[in-house]
Amino acid sequence: MAGDTASASTLLASSASGIGEERFIDAESRITSVVATPNADGTYKVEAEIVTAKGTYYDTFTVSRGAAGYAIADHYAIKVQ
């Protein structure tokens, strides 16, 4: 999906992604902040703040490079109280 943000957004908002954003992503969702930090092992830590109709969430991803390109290797999201 490199460069195909529409397809990537659709996948993240569906249960097919396997990472759970379908719990809170909706048509009104907006990413208000994103920061990518390289790790010593060649992976990246990506932190995003997402504002949705259900509240504000912080999403953290570990992204690694594989044979097919970059992919999410680990992920968690928390709702801001």
C-alpha positions as CSV (number, residue, x, y, z in Angstrom):
1,M,0.0,0.0,0.0
2,A,3.0,2.3,-0.3
3,G,1.6,5.8,-1.1
4,D,-2.0,4.6,-1.2
5,T,-3.3,6.4,1.9
6,A,-7.0,5.8,1.1
7,S,-6.4,2.0,1.1
8,A,-4.2,2.2,4.2
9,S,-6.8,4.2,6.1
10,T,-9.6,1.7,5.1
11,L,-7.5,-1.2,6.3
12,L,-6.6,0.4,9.6
13,A,-10.3,1.1,10.3
14,S,-11.4,-2.5,9.5
15,S,-11.2,-5.6,11.6
16,A,-9.0,-7.1,8.7
17,S,-6.1,-5.0,10.0
18,G,-5.8,-7.1,13.1
19,I,-4.7,-4.2,15.1
20,G,-7.9,-3.0,16.6
21,E,-8.5,0.6,15.3
22,E,-12.0,-0.4,14.3
23,R,-12.9,0.0,18.0
24,F,-12.6,3.8,17.7
25,I,-11.8,5.0,14.1
26,D,-14.8,6.7,12.5
27,A,-15.6,9.0,9.6
28,E,-14.8,12.0,11.8
29,S,-11.3,10.8,12.9
30,R,-8.3,13.1,12.5
31,I,-4.7,12.5,13.1
32,T,-3.5,15.6,15.1
33,S,0.1,14.6,15.7
34,V,2.5,12.0,14.4
35,V,6.1,11.4,15.4
36,A,8.5,8.7,14.0
37,T,11.6,7.9,15.9
38,P,14.3,5.4,14.6
39,N,15.4,2.7,16.9
40,A,18.9,1.3,17.1
41,D,17.7,-2.1,15.6
42,G,16.5,-0.5,12.4
43,T,12.8,-0.4,13.4
44,Y,10.8,2.8,14.0
45,K,8.6,3.8,16.8
46,V,5.6,5.8,15.5
47,E,3.4,7.7,17.9
48,A,0.1,9.3,16.7
49,E,-2.6,11.2,18.4
50,I,-6.0,10.5,16.9
51,V,-9.1,12.5,17.7
52,T,-12.4,10.7,17.0
53,A,-16.1,11.1,17.9
54,K,-15.4,8.6,20.7
55,G,-12.5,10.6,22.2
56,T,-8.8,11.2,21.8
57,Y,-6.4,8.2,21.5
58,Y,-2.6,7.8,21.5
59,D,-1.5,5.0,19.1
60,T,2.0,3.6,19.2
61,F,3.4,1.4,16.5
62,T,6.7,-0.4,16.0
63,V,7.4,-0.5,12.3
64,S,10.0,-2.8,10.8
65,R,11.2,-3.5,7.2
66,G,10.6,-6.9,5.7
67,A,11.0,-8.4,2.3
68,A,7.7,-6.7,1.1
69,G,8.6,-3.3,2.6
70,Y,7.7,-1.7,6.0
71,A,5.0,-3.2,8.1
72,I,3.6,-2.8,11.6
73,A,5.3,-5.3,13.9
74,D,3.7,-4.2,17.2
75,H,1.0,-1.9,18.2
76,Y,-1.1,-0.5,21.0
77,A,-3.6,2.3,21.6
78,I,-4.8,4.0,24.7
79,K,-7.7,6.4,25.2
80,V,-6.8,9.7,26.8
81,Q,-8.8,10.2,29.9
